[in-house]
Amino acid sequence: MNKEKNSFEDNLKKLEQIVEKLENGEADLEESVKLYEEGMKLKENCEEKLKSIESQIKKIKQDNKKILKEDFK
């Protein structure tokens, strides 16, 4: 799995599918372990992408008809 080519949404959807399989008991023990490992990688990737986006978010303030941008805190 190439993390960089998958979007946040794709990774989240795959993670949701893995969680559903694990919760429903659709996988045997060995497959469950593999799915769990893949899920943890997807979770980490989603968290990294969220942190990256969070650092890019700008608050917009209107001050005397001027728009000022500042880093999200």
Secondary structure as the mmCIF struct_conf table of DSSP 4:
data_model
#
loop_
_struct_conf.conf_type_id
_struct_conf.id
_struct_conf.beg_label_comp_id
_struct_conf.beg_label_asym_id
_struct_conf.beg_label_seq_id
_struct_conf.end_label_comp_id
_struct_conf.end_label_asym_id
_struct_conf.end_label_seq_id
HELX_RH_3T_P HELX_RH_3T_P1 LYS A 3 LYS A 5
BEND BEND1 ASN A 6 ASN A 6
HELX_RH_AL_P HELX_RH_AL_P1 PHE A 8 ASN A 24
TURN_TY1_P TURN_TY1_P1 GLY A 25 GLY A 25
BEND BEND2 ALA A 27 ALA A 27
HELX_RH_AL_P HELX_RH_AL_P2 LEU A 29 GLN A 56
STRN STRN1 LYS A 58 ASP A 63
TURN_TY1_P TURN_TY1_P2 ASN A 64 LYS A 65
STRN STRN2 LYS A 66 ASP A 71
#
